[in-house]
Amino acid sequence: MNSYTFNKFIDTLFFYLDKLENEYSAEDVIKEFKKILKKAYFTEGAIIRDISEEDEKIMIARQEGKEEGRKCNFIKNALENNLPIETIAIALDLSVDEVKNIIKENNLDKLSE
């Protein structure tokens, strides 16, 4: 299993664990989590799991949020180390305008002054 597939699997497990903790008592969480684990299986390096369309949308949004957070942290650290925006854009495979938008949206422009 490659690291992307493994990370996706772990994210999926944590998603369901969070969901169960909101719906069940502590001891029932373990029972329900075991049921979910038994339903999940691997094929050709992929995780197969029947999930609702709504849960899938939530998981995608979480993943996109994590990715955006990683980009923001990278940009913040790069600016603190005086890297040019052009270099940051190349490192993140983004356009200079996209990097500038992230800087503006996250109030990181004060770091580059």
Backbone as numpy.savetxt, mean C-alpha at the origin, in Angstrom:
# Nx Ny Nz CAx CAy CAz Cx Cy Cz
7.47 -17.92 -4.56 6.61 -16.75 -4.56 7.51 -15.52 -4.56
7.22 -14.59 -5.46 8.04 -13.38 -5.50 7.61 -12.42 -4.40
8.42 -11.39 -4.17 8.15 -10.48 -3.05 6.85 -9.69 -3.25
6.52 -9.34 -4.51 5.27 -8.61 -4.76 4.07 -9.47 -4.36
4.09 -10.74 -4.77 2.98 -11.64 -4.45 2.89 -11.85 -2.96
4.03 -12.02 -2.31 4.04 -12.21 -0.87 3.48 -10.98 -0.16
3.93 -9.79 -0.57 3.43 -8.56 0.04 1.93 -8.40 -0.17
1.46 -8.76 -1.35 0.02 -8.68 -1.63 -0.75 -9.64 -0.72
-0.19 -10.83 -0.53 -0.82 -11.81 0.35 -0.88 -11.29 1.78
0.22 -10.73 2.27 0.26 -10.20 3.64 -0.72 -9.04 3.78
-0.77 -8.14 2.79 -1.72 -7.03 2.82 -3.15 -7.55 2.89
-3.43 -8.60 2.13 -4.76 -9.21 2.13 -5.09 -9.76 3.51
-4.14 -10.45 4.11 -4.37 -11.01 5.44 -4.64 -9.91 6.47
-3.83 -8.85 6.43 -4.05 -7.76 7.38 -5.37 -7.05 7.14
-5.77 -6.94 5.88 -7.06 -6.34 5.57 -8.18 -7.13 6.25
-8.15 -8.46 6.08 -9.19 -9.28 6.69 -9.10 -9.30 8.20
-7.90 -9.26 8.74 -7.74 -9.23 10.19 -8.35 -7.95 10.76
-8.06 -6.81 10.12 -8.67 -5.54 10.56 -10.19 -5.61 10.50
-10.69 -6.17 9.42 -12.14 -6.27 9.23 -12.76 -7.16 10.31
-12.12 -8.28 10.61 -12.64 -9.20 11.62 -12.61 -8.57 13.01
-11.55 -7.82 13.30 -11.45 -7.20 14.63 -12.58 -6.23 14.88
-13.14 -5.67 13.82 -14.26 -4.74 13.97 -15.59 -5.47 14.12
-15.63 -6.74 13.74 -16.90 -7.47 13.73 -17.04 -8.55 14.80
-15.92 -9.01 15.36 -15.96 -10.16 16.26 -15.21 -9.87 17.56
-15.51 -10.71 18.56 -14.75 -10.65 19.80 -13.35 -11.21 19.54
-12.45 -10.99 20.49 -11.04 -11.39 20.30 -10.90 -12.88 20.00
-11.59 -13.73 20.73 -11.42 -15.17 20.49 -12.08 -15.61 19.19
-13.14 -14.95 18.78 -13.79 -15.30 17.52 -12.98 -14.83 16.31
-12.17 -13.78 16.50 -11.33 -13.29 15.42 -10.41 -14.40 14.94
-9.82 -15.12 15.89 -8.89 -16.21 15.54 -9.61 -17.29 14.76
-10.79 -17.68 15.20 -11.56 -18.72 14.50 -11.89 -18.28 13.07
-12.37 -17.05 12.93 -12.76 -16.55 11.62 -11.53 -16.38 10.71
-10.42 -15.93 11.30 -9.20 -15.75 10.52 -8.70 -17.09 9.99
-8.79 -18.11 10.80 -8.39 -19.46 10.35 -9.24 -19.91 9.17
-10.53 -19.59 9.21 -11.42 -19.94 8.09 -10.97 -19.24 6.81
-10.62 -17.97 6.93 -10.16 -17.20 5.77 -8.87 -17.81 5.22
-7.94 -18.15 6.12 -6.68 -18.75 5.68 -6.91 -20.07 4.95
-7.86 -20.85 5.41 -8.14 -22.13 4.76 -8.74 -21.93 3.37
-9.46 -20.82 3.16 -10.07 -20.55 1.86 -9.07 -19.99 0.86
-7.99 -19.37 1.37 -6.97 -18.80 0.49 -6.05 -19.91 0.03
-5.69 -19.91 -1.23 -4.72 -20.89 -1.72 -3.90 -20.26 -2.84
-2.79 -20.92 -3.16 -1.86 -20.38 -4.14 -1.93 -21.21 -5.41
-1.77 -20.53 -6.54 -1.64 -21.21 -7.82 -0.73 -20.38 -8.70
0.29 -20.99 -9.23 1.25 -20.31 -10.11 1.72 -18.98 -9.51
2.03 -18.99 -8.22 2.56 -17.80 -7.57 1.55 -16.73 -7.25
0.27 -17.00 -7.49 -0.76 -16.00 -7.21 -1.65 -16.49 -6.08
-2.24 -15.56 -5.40 -3.17 -15.89 -4.33 -4.57 -15.85 -4.90
-5.30 -16.90 -4.69 -6.68 -16.96 -5.16 -7.57 -16.87 -3.93
-8.46 -15.92 -3.95 -9.35 -15.71 -2.81 -10.59 -15.01 -3.33
-11.72 -15.56 -3.03 -12.97 -14.89 -3.40 -13.21 -13.76 -2.40
-13.22 -12.53 -2.92 -13.52 -11.38 -2.07 -14.60 -10.56 -2.76
-15.32 -9.83 -1.97 -16.38 -9.01 -2.53 -15.77 -7.86 -3.33
-16.54 -7.33 -4.23 -16.09 -6.20 -5.05 -15.77 -4.99 -4.16
-16.58 -4.79 -3.15 -16.36 -3.68 -2.22 -15.03 -3.85 -1.47
-14.77 -5.06 -0.96 -13.51 -5.31 -0.26 -12.31 -5.14 -1.18
-12.46 -5.55 -2.43 -11.37 -5.39 -3.38 -11.07 -3.92 -3.62
-12.12 -3.10 -3.73 -11.92 -1.66 -3.91 -11.21 -1.04 -2.71
-11.58 -1.47 -1.51 -10.94 -0.96 -0.30 -9.47 -1.36 -0.27
-9.18 -2.60 -0.64 -7.80 -3.08 -0.65 -6.95 -2.31 -1.67
-7.51 -2.06 -2.84 -6.79 -1.30 -3.87 -6.52 0.12 -3.39
-7.52 0.73 -2.76 -7.34 2.09 -2.24 -6.25 2.14 -1.17
-6.23 1.13 -0.30 -5.18 1.06 0.72 -3.80 0.95 0.09
-3.70 0.07 -0.91 -2.42 -0.14 -1.58 -1.96 1.14 -2.28
-2.89 1.82 -2.94 -2.55 3.07 -3.61 -2.12 4.12 -2.58
-2.77 4.13 -1.45 -2.40 5.06 -0.38 -1.00 4.78 0.14
-0.67 3.50 0.29 0.68 3.13 0.73 1.71 3.57 -0.29
1.42 3.35 -1.56 2.36 3.73 -2.62 2.55 5.24 -2.64
1.47 5.98 -2.49 1.55 7.44 -2.47 2.36 7.90 -1.26
2.17 7.23 -0.13 2.94 7.55 1.07 4.42 7.31 0.88
4.77 6.20 0.20 6.17 5.90 -0.07 6.80 6.97 -0.96
6.05 7.38 -1.99 6.55 8.43 -2.88 6.76 9.73 -2.11
5.80 10.07 -1.28 5.88 11.31 -0.51 7.09 11.28 0.43
7.31 10.16 1.10 8.46 10.03 2.00 9.77 10.12 1.23
9.81 9.48 0.07 11.02 9.53 -0.76 11.32 10.98 -1.16
10.28 11.67 -1.63 10.45 13.07 -2.06 10.91 13.93 -0.89
10.27 13.75 0.26 10.65 14.53 1.46 12.13 14.31 1.78
12.56 13.06 1.81 13.97 12.76 2.12 14.90 13.30 1.06
14.49 13.20 -0.19 15.33 13.70 -1.29 15.48 15.21 -1.21
14.39 15.91 -0.93 14.46 17.38 -0.80 15.33 17.79 0.39
15.20 17.05 1.49 16.02 17.36 2.66 17.51 17.18 2.35
17.81 16.32 1.37 19.20 16.09 0.96 19.57 16.89 -0.29
18.73 17.88 -0.59 18.98 18.82 -1.68 19.11 18.18 -3.06
18.38 17.10 -3.30 18.37 16.51 -4.64 17.49 17.36 -5.55
17.90 17.55 -6.79 17.07 18.32 -7.73 15.77 17.56 -8.06
14.72 18.32 -8.32 13.42 17.73 -8.64 13.52 16.82 -9.86
14.35 17.19 -10.81 14.52 16.36 -12.02 15.06 14.98 -11.66
15.99 14.92 -10.73 16.56 13.64 -10.28 15.51 12.82 -9.54
14.73 13.49 -8.71 13.65 12.80 -7.98 12.65 12.21 -8.96
12.29 12.98 -9.98 11.33 12.51 -10.98 11.85 11.25 -11.69
13.13 11.25 -12.05 13.72 10.09 -12.72 13.69 8.87 -11.79
14.06 9.08 -10.53 14.10 7.98 -9.56 12.72 7.36 -9.34
11.69 8.17 -9.38 10.32 7.68 -9.14 9.57 7.33 -10.43
10.22 7.54 -11.56 9.60 7.31 -12.87 8.32 8.15 -13.01
8.44 9.42 -12.61 7.35 10.38 -12.71 7.83 11.57 -13.53
6.89 12.37 -14.00 7.27 13.61 -14.66 7.64 14.64 -13.60
8.36 15.66 -14.00 8.71 16.74 -13.08 7.44 17.39 -12.54
6.43 17.57 -13.41 5.16 18.17 -12.97 4.46 17.30 -11.92
4.52 15.98 -12.10 3.90 15.09 -11.10 4.60 15.21 -9.75
5.91 15.29 -9.77 6.66 15.46 -8.52 6.31 16.81 -7.89
6.24 17.86 -8.69 5.88 19.18 -8.17 4.49 19.17 -7.56
3.55 18.43 -8.18 2.20 18.33 -7.63 2.20 17.62 -6.28
2.97 16.54 -6.16 3.06 15.82 -4.88 3.67 16.74 -3.82
4.69 17.48 -4.21 5.32 18.42 -3.28 4.30 19.45 -2.79
3.54 20.00 -3.72 2.55 21.03 -3.37 1.42 20.44 -2.52
0.87 19.29 -2.94 -0.26 18.67 -2.23 0.10 18.27 -0.80
1.37 17.96 -0.57 1.79 17.49 0.75 2.60 18.53 1.53
2.54 19.78 1.05 3.23 20.90 1.71 4.72 20.63 1.92
5.33 19.98 0.95 6.76 19.71 1.04 7.58 20.82 0.41
6.90 21.79 -0.19 7.61 22.87 -0.86 8.43 23.72 0.11
8.06 23.70 1.38 8.82 24.44 2.37 10.20 23.83 2.60
10.34 22.55 2.29 11.62 21.87 2.48 12.63 22.29 1.42
12.13 22.62 0.23 13.04 22.94 -0.87 13.47 24.40 -0.89
13.00 25.20 0.08 13.36 26.62 0.13 14.73 26.80 0.74
